Amino acid sequence: MGASRSSGLADALGPDEGAGGPPEEGAGGVPGDGPENFESPESAGEPMCPEPPPDSGAELLAALLDGMDAALCAFDAGGVVTHWNREAERILGWSAQEAVGRTGFAGWAVRRADAHEVQGRLMAAMDAPGRQVHEFALLRKDGSRVLVRTQSARVLGADGKPAGVYCAFSEVHAQIDLERAIALSEALLEDASWGVVLVDVDLRPTVVNAYASRALGGGRTTLLGRPLGELVVQGVEELEAALQHVLAEGAPGAPAEFWVTLRTAEGERRRCWRSGFLRLASPLAEEPVPLGVGWLFRDVTATKLAQQEADRLRFRTSQLHRAVRTASECEDPMEAVTSLLDFALAGFADHVLLDLTAQGPTAGEVMEGERLVRTAATPSDAPGPCLLVAGGAIPVRYGPGHPALQAVERTGSVRTSAGAGEAADAAAAWAAERRWPRDAAHALCTVLRSRGRTLGVLTFLRAANRAAFERPDTAYAETVAARVAGAVDLARVVGAGE
């Protein structure tokens, strides 16, 4: 303390005033300020100041700078490099010992022809608030050039005046890659043509884009944090199993398709989603820590239904082709009828009934059901081939309004089903009332017509575990009925000729 004060005093006096000896009192000196008059804290009875702790601020600053992902350097007001971190050394090859203390970048980190412009643009940040972004071509230690993007800003001193500039920089291609990644994530999470859902480790949505919110039938915020089981009625087990597999094992190698049933305000909807999965891991952890799953999907219901319909049509066409070839080899036309029905039944229905009119019936007799005779049928209690009914001469007494009689009246086809959600006993009673097998829950009756005459009714039946007949099924049944009617008509002509 005494040395610093003496040094300050000598500086104040100047070399000439202090050369002739100690100053006298009143001559501009400080009385009693010599070593002999200095009173130490111990002699005054005051406690001595503790030894100051080692200055760890510089070490902390150095550690923070070296741990940064971006390269950083700093200049003082005169343009001298004062800081240089490890990322800057990695990019340019110059160590901190080689960089700190140099004035500007001229001749070592920048070509001399460009040094003035680069230095001017960097130091201009001292006179402007905020950050300034520039792109420069810098020199590596090996002489190669690298294009960097810099962000520079001024550093204010304790007096509030600019005291220097700091500059953070990174290679342009790395910056562009980062910007592309950010732009891609923002685009996916806005209105991409695929649904994007980020799911946490508890399998709850955390981010939902616009496509996914429409597909799931909710708002982008109302879907967050809700279990998938609240949105998906059927198929949620398979979907959650896939998400858990991705969390545990990683993403599968190919997209997967899931059929799900959604609960919406309009009712339940069955959809098919082609889905891909990505396991999300934190880039900041030393070991990959799963953050959740990125689930990307697209609604392919229309495409899948079209494919199924094409496959169904291809199969049915093949069955009809085989049925016609087989029937053409039958000597007995009624044997050809049962062969046609066996081929038509495969994959289409569980039971088939063939009810024919008697020879030359009147219209009233047919409408009353008195003259419709069960001619061929499949077993009512078990799957089996369609066989002719032995001694089939007893009329089937269908009640008024029976679907088979409606088909005769309309000269067309009639579809009907048991009430949805009915108990098994009620459905069985519904089938027994119509003189059908007890397991029948869906029926399709189509009329047999040949040479302008009604020859009978063909009835296809499905059990409750299958879907009801639809319009494409009606077209197929009518095609089969036309071929059966031709064979029945031939059988009658042949029988009449004999």
C-alpha positions in Angstrom: 0.0 0.0 0.0 2.8 2.4 0.9 4.6 1.6 -2.4 1.5 2.3 -4.5 0.9 5.5 -2.7 4.5 6.6 -3.1 4.4 5.7 -6.7 1.3 7.8 -7.1 2.9 10.7 -5.2 6.0 10.6 -7.3 4.0 10.7 -10.4 2.1 13.7 -9.1 5.2 15.6 -8.2 7.2 14.9 -11.2 10.9 13.9 -11.4 12.3 17.4 -10.6 10.4 18.0 -7.4 11.2 14.8 -5.8 15.0 14.9 -6.6 16.1 17.2 -3.7 14.8 15.1 -0.8 11.6 14.8 1.2 9.3 17.8 0.8 8.7 20.2 3.6 5.4 20.9 5.3 3.3 23.3 3.3 5.3 22.7 0.2 2.7 20.5 -1.5 3.7 17.3 0.4 1.7 15.4 2.9 3.0 15.8 6.5 4.1 12.6 8.3 3.7 10.4 5.2 7.1 8.8 5.4 7.9 5.3 6.4 8.8 6.3 9.9 5.4 7.8 10.4 3.4 5.0 8.8 1.2 3.2 11.3 0.4 -0.4 10.4 -3.0 -1.9 11.2 -1.4 -4.2 13.7 0.1 -1.2 15.7 -3.3 0.6 15.5 -5.1 -2.5 17.0 -7.1 -3.0 13.8 -7.6 -6.4 12.3 -5.5 -7.1 9.3 -7.4 -7.5 5.9 -7.6 -11.2 4.9 -5.7 -12.4 1.9 -7.9 -11.9 -1.2 -9.1 -15.1 -2.8 -7.5 -16.1 -6.1 -9.2 -14.4 -9.0 -11.4 -17.2 -10.5 -13.3 -14.8 -12.8 -10.8 -15.1 -15.6 -10.7 -18.9 -15.3 -14.5 -19.0 -15.4 -14.7 -16.7 -18.4 -12.1 -18.8 -20.2 -14.0 -22.0 -19.4 -17.3 -20.5 -20.7 -15.7 -19.2 -23.9 -14.0 -22.5 -24.6 -17.2 -24.4 -24.0 -19.2 -22.4 -26.6 -20.4 -24.1 -29.7 -19.7 -20.9 -31.7 -16.3 -19.5 -32.5 -15.7 -16.2 -30.6 -13.1 -13.5 -30.6 -13.0 -10.0 -29.1 -11.2 -6.8 -29.8 -10.5 -3.8 -27.7 -11.1 -0.2 -28.9 -7.8 -0.3 -30.8 -8.6 -3.4 -32.7 -6.3 -5.7 -30.7 -7.5 -9.3 -30.2 -8.2 -9.9 -26.5 -10.1 -13.2 -26.5 -10.0 -16.3 -28.7 -11.8 -19.6 -27.9 -11.3 -23.2 -28.9 -14.0 -23.2 -31.6 -12.2 -20.3 -33.3 -9.0 -22.3 -33.1 -10.8 -25.4 -34.6 -12.2 -23.4 -37.5 -9.1 -21.3 -38.4 -6.3 -23.4 -36.9 -4.8 -20.4 -35.0 -4.3 -21.0 -31.2 -5.2 -18.5 -28.6 -1.5 -17.9 -27.9 -1.0 -17.0 -31.6 -4.1 -14.9 -31.9 -4.4 -12.8 -28.7 -2.4 -9.6 -28.9 -2.5 -9.2 -32.7 -3.9 -6.1 -34.1 -6.8 -7.0 -36.5 -6.8 -9.9 -38.9 -4.5 -8.5 -41.5 -1.9 -10.8 -42.8 -2.8 -13.8 -40.8 -6.6 -14.5 -40.7 -7.5 -12.2 -43.6 -5.7 -11.4 -46.9 -4.1 -8.1 -46.7 -6.2 -6.9 -49.7 -9.4 -7.5 -47.7 -8.1 -6.6 -44.2 -9.1 -3.0 -44.2 -12.6 -3.6 -45.3 -13.1 -6.5 -42.8 -11.6 -4.6 -39.9 -13.7 -1.6 -40.7 -17.0 -3.6 -40.8 -16.2 -5.4 -37.6 -15.1 -2.2 -35.6 -18.2 -0.4 -37.0 -20.2 -2.3 -34.4 -18.7 0.1 -31.7 -20.8 2.9 -33.1 -24.1 1.0 -33.7 -26.4 -0.5 -31.1 -27.5 -4.1 -31.5 -25.9 -6.9 -33.6 -24.5 -6.7 -37.1 -24.3 -9.7 -39.4 -21.6 -10.0 -42.0 -20.0 -12.7 -44.2 -16.3 -12.8 -44.6 -13.7 -15.1 -46.2 -11.1 -15.8 -43.5 -7.8 -17.6 -43.8 -6.9 -20.8 -42.0 -3.5 -21.4 -40.7 -2.8 -23.8 -43.5 -3.5 -21.0 -46.1 -6.9 -22.3 -47.2 -10.0 -20.0 -47.1 -13.3 -20.5 -45.3 -16.4 -18.4 -45.6 -17.9 -17.5 -42.2 -20.9 -15.7 -41.0 -20.3 -13.3 -38.2 -22.4 -11.5 -35.6 -20.6 -8.6 -34.0 -21.7 -6.2 -31.2 -20.0 -3.5 -29.1 -18.8 -4.0 -25.6 -19.5 -1.1 -23.2 -17.0 -0.2 -20.4 -17.8 0.7 -16.8 -18.3 4.3 -17.9 -20.9 3.3 -20.5 -18.8 4.1 -23.4 -17.8 1.6 -26.2 -14.7 -0.3 -25.1 -14.4 -2.9 -27.8 -16.2 -5.4 -30.0 -17.0 -9.1 -29.7 -17.5 -11.3 -32.7 -19.1 -14.7 -32.9 -18.7 -16.6 -36.1 -19.3 -20.0 -37.7 -18.8 -21.6 -41.0 -21.5 -20.6 -43.5 -22.4 -24.1 -44.5 -22.9 -25.1 -40.9 -25.1 -22.0 -40.3 -27.1 -22.8 -43.4 -27.6 -26.4 -42.3 -28.9 -25.2 -39.0 -31.3 -22.7 -40.7 -32.5 -25.4 -43.0 -33.1 -27.7 -40.1 -35.1 -25.0 -38.2 -37.0 -24.1 -41.4 -37.8 -27.8 -42.0 -39.1 -28.3 -38.5 -41.3 -25.2 -38.7 -42.7 -26.2 -42.1 -43.5 -29.7 -40.9 -45.2 -28.4 -37.8 -47.3 -25.9 -39.6 -49.2 -27.2 -42.6 -47.3 -30.0 -44.3 -49.0 -32.6 -46.5 -48.3 -35.2 -43.9 -49.6 -35.4 -40.4 -46.8 -34.7 -37.8 -47.3 -35.5 -34.1 -44.6 -35.3 -31.5 -45.3 -37.8 -28.7 -43.6 -37.7 -25.3 -42.4 -40.8 -23.5 -45.8 -41.1 -21.9 -47.3 -41.5 -25.4 -49.2 -38.2 -25.2 -49.1 -35.7 -28.1 -47.0 -32.6 -27.3 -47.0 -30.9 -30.8 -49.6 -31.5 -33.6 -49.6 -29.9 -37.0 -52.6 -28.7 -38.9 -52.9 -31.9 -41.0 -52.8 -34.2 -38.0 -55.3 -32.1 -36.1 -57.8 -32.4 -39.0 -57.1 -36.2 -39.2 -57.6 -36.7 -35.5 -60.7 -34.6 -35.4 -59.7 -31.9 -32.9 -57.9 -28.6 -32.5 -54.1 -28.3 -32.4 -54.2 -27.2 -28.7 -57.1 -29.4 -27.5 -55.3 -32.6 -28.6 -52.2 -31.9 -26.5 -51.6 -34.0 -23.5 -54.5 -36.3 -24.1 -54.1 -40.1 -24.2 -54.4 -41.5 -27.7 -57.2 -43.8 -26.4 -59.5 -40.8 -26.0 -59.1 -40.1 -29.8 -58.9 -43.5 -31.3 -61.7 -46.0 -30.5 -60.2 -49.1 -32.2 -56.6 -49.7 -33.3 -55.0 -47.7 -30.5 -53.3 -50.8 -29.0 -51.4 -51.4 -32.2 -50.5 -47.7 -32.5 -49.2 -47.5 -29.0 -47.3 -50.7 -29.4 -45.5 -49.2 -32.4 -44.6 -46.0 -30.4 -43.3 -48.0 -27.5 -41.2 -50.1 -29.9 -39.6 -47.0 -31.4 -38.8 -45.7 -27.9 -37.1 -48.9 -27.0 -35.6 -50.1 -30.2 -35.5 -47.3 -32.7 -37.4 -46.5 -35.8 -38.6 -49.3 -38.1 -37.1 -49.6 -41.6 -40.3 -49.1 -43.5 -43.7 -47.3 -43.1 -46.5 -49.2 -41.4 -50.2 -49.1 -42.0 -52.8 -48.9 -39.2 -56.5 -49.2 -39.5 -58.1 -47.2 -36.8 -61.6 -46.1 -35.8 -61.9 -42.4 -34.7 -64.5 -40.9 -32.4 -65.7 -37.6 -34.0 -68.6 -35.3 -33.6 -70.2 -36.9 -36.7 -69.8 -40.4 -35.3 -67.2 -43.1 -35.7 -65.0 -43.1 -38.8 -62.7 -45.9 -40.0 -59.4 -44.7 -41.4 -56.1 -46.1 -42.7 -52.9 -44.3 -41.8 -49.6 -45.0 -43.4 -47.2 -44.1 -40.7 -43.5 -43.6 -40.2 -41.7 -43.1 -36.8 -38.5 -41.4 -35.6 -37.1 -41.6 -32.2 -36.2 -38.2 -30.8 -33.1 -37.9 -28.6 -31.6 -34.8 -26.9 -28.6 -33.4 -28.7 -27.3 -31.9 -25.5 -26.8 -35.2 -23.6 -23.6 -37.3 -23.7 -25.7 -40.4 -24.2 -28.9 -40.4 -26.3 -31.8 -39.7 -23.9 -35.2 -40.3 -25.6 -37.4 -37.3 -25.7 -40.3 -39.0 -27.4 -41.3 -40.1 -30.9 -41.9 -38.2 -34.1 -44.9 -39.8 -35.7 -45.5 -38.9 -39.4 -48.6 -40.3 -41.1 -50.8 -39.8 -44.1 -54.5 -40.8 -44.6 -54.5 -43.4 -47.3 -58.1 -44.7 -46.7 -59.3 -43.9 -50.2 -56.3 -45.6 -51.8 -56.6 -48.7 -49.6 -60.4 -49.0 -50.3 -59.8 -48.7 -54.0 -57.1 -51.4 -53.8 -59.4 -53.6 -51.8 -62.2 -53.1 -54.3 -59.9 -53.8 -57.2 -58.7 -57.0 -55.5 -62.3 -58.0 -54.7 -63.4 -57.4 -58.3 -60.4 -59.3 -59.7 -61.2 -62.3 -57.4 -64.9 -62.3 -58.3 -64.2 -62.1 -62.0 -61.8 -65.0 -61.7 -64.5 -67.0 -59.7 -67.1 -66.3 -62.4 -64.7 -67.4 -65.1 -64.0 -70.6 -63.3 -67.7 -71.2 -62.5 -68.7 -70.8 -66.2 -66.0 -73.2 -67.4 -67.0 -75.7 -64.8 -70.8 -75.3 -65.5 -70.1 -75.8 -69.2 -68.9 -79.3 -68.5 -72.0 -80.3 -66.6 -74.6 -82.5 -68.5 -77.4 -81.6 -66.0 -78.2 -77.9 -66.1 -79.2 -78.0 -62.4 -75.8 -79.4 -61.5 -74.4 -76.4 -63.4 -76.6 -74.2 -61.1 -75.1 -75.6 -57.9 -71.6 -75.4 -59.4 -72.2 -71.7 -60.2 -73.4 -71.0 -56.7 -70.5 -72.8 -55.0 -68.0 -70.6 -56.9 -70.0 -67.5 -56.3 -70.3 -68.2 -52.5 -66.5 -68.2 -51.9 -65.6 -65.0 -50.0 -69.0 -63.5 -50.8 -71.6 -64.9 -48.4 -72.1 -67.7 -45.8 -75.3 -69.2 -47.1 -77.2 -69.2 -50.4 -80.8 -70.2 -51.0 -82.4 -70.9 -54.4 -86.2 -70.6 -54.5 -87.9 -71.2 -57.9 -91.4 -70.7 -59.1 -93.5 -73.6 -60.2 -94.2 -74.2 -63.9 -96.4 -71.5 -65.2 -97.4 -69.6 -62.0 -99.7 -66.7 -62.0 -98.4 -63.3 -60.7 -100.8 -63.5 -57.7 -99.5 -66.9 -56.7 -95.9 -65.8 -56.8 -96.6 -62.7 -54.8 -98.4 -64.7 -52.1 -95.4 -67.0 -51.9 -97.5 -70.1 -52.4 -95.6 -71.3 -55.4 -91.9 -70.4 -54.4 -90.2 -73.7 -53.9 -86.9 -74.3 -52.1 -84.8 -76.0 -54.8 -81.2 -75.7 -53.6 -79.5 -74.4 -50.5 -76.3 -74.7 -48.4 -76.5 -76.4 -45.0 -78.1 -74.2 -42.4 -76.1 -75.4 -39.4 -72.6 -75.6 -40.8 -70.6 -74.4 -43.9 -70.9 -76.7 -46.9 -71.6 -76.9 -50.6 -74.8 -75.8 -52.3 -76.9 -79.0 -52.9 -80.3 -79.6 -54.5 -83.1 -80.2 -52.0 -84.3 -83.8 -52.1 -87.9 -83.9 -53.2 -88.0 -80.1 -53.4 -91.7 -79.7 -54.1 -93.0 -78.1 -50.9 -93.6 -74.3 -51.3 -91.7 -72.0 -48.9 -94.4 -70.0 -47.2 -92.9 -66.5 -47.0 -94.9 -64.0 -45.1 -96.2 -60.7 -46.6 -93.4 -58.2 -47.1 -90.7 -60.8 -47.2 -87.5 -59.6 -48.9 -87.7 -62.4 -51.5 -91.2 -61.4 -52.4 -90.2 -57.7 -52.6 -87.4 -58.7 -55.1 -90.1 -60.4 -57.2 -92.3 -57.4 -57.0 -89.6 -54.9 -58.0 -88.0 -57.3 -60.5 -84.7 -56.4 -58.9 -82.6 -56.8 -55.7 -83.4 -56.1 -52.0 -80.8 -55.7 -49.2 -81.8 -56.0 -45.6 -80.1 -56.6 -42.2 -81.0 -57.3 -38.6 -81.1 -54.2 -36.4 -77.7 -53.0 -35.4 -76.7 -53.8 -31.9 -79.5 -56.4 -31.4 -78.9 -59.2 -29.0 -78.0 -62.7 -30.4 -81.4 -64.0 -29.5 -83.2 -61.1 -31.2 -81.1 -61.5 -34.3 -81.8 -65.3 -34.4 -85.5 -64.6 -34.1 -85.3 -62.1 -36.9 -83.7 -64.8 -39.2 -86.1 -67.5 -38.1 -89.1 -65.3 -38.8 -87.9 -65.0 -42.4 -87.2 -68.8 -42.7 -83.5 -68.3 -42.9 -80.6 -70.0 -40.9 -80.5 -68.6 -37.4 -77.0 -67.1 -37.8 -78.1 -64.9 -40.7 -77.9 -61.2 -40.0 -77.5 -59.7 -43.5 -79.4 -60.7 -46.6 -79.4 -59.9 -50.3 -82.3 -61.2 -52.5 -82.2 -60.8 -56.2 -84.7 -62.0 -58.8 -84.0 -64.7 -61.5 -85.1 -63.5 -64.9 -84.8 -65.3 -68.2 -86.6 -64.6 -71.6 -88.7 -62.0 -69.9 -90.0 -64.3 -67.2 -89.5 -64.5 -63.5 -88.0 -67.9 -62.6 -87.4 -67.4 -58.8 -85.3 -65.7 -56.2 -81.7 -66.1 -55.2 -80.9 -65.2 -51.6 -77.3 -64.7 -50.2 -76.9 -64.5 -46.4 -74.1 -63.3 -44.2 -73.5 -63.9 -40.4 -73.3 -61.0 -37.9 -69.5 -61.0 -37.9 -69.4 -59.8 -41.5 -70.3 -56.5 -43.0 -73.7 -55.8 -44.6 -74.2 -56.1 -48.3 -73.4 -53.0 -50.3 -74.1 -51.7 -53.8 -71.1 -53.4 -55.4 -72.2 -56.7 -53.8 -75.6 -56.2 -55.5 -74.0 -55.9 -58.9 -72.1 -59.1 -58.4 -75.2 -61.0 -57.1 -77.2 -59.9 -60.1 -74.4 -61.1 -62.5 -74.5 -64.5 -60.7 -78.3 -64.5 -60.8 -78.3 -63.9 -64.6 -76.1 -67.0 -65.1 -78.1 -69.1 -62.7 -81.4 -68.0 -64.4 -80.0 -69.1 -67.8 -79.1 -72.6 -66.4 -82.5 -72.9 -64.7 -84.3 -71.9 -67.9 -82.3 -74.5 -69.8 -83.2 -77.2 -67.3 -86.9 -76.4 -67.7 -86.6 -76.5 -71.5 -84.7 -79.8 -71.4 -87.2 -81.2 -68.9 -90.2 -80.2 -71.0 -88.6 -81.7 -74.1 -88.2 -85.0 -72.5 
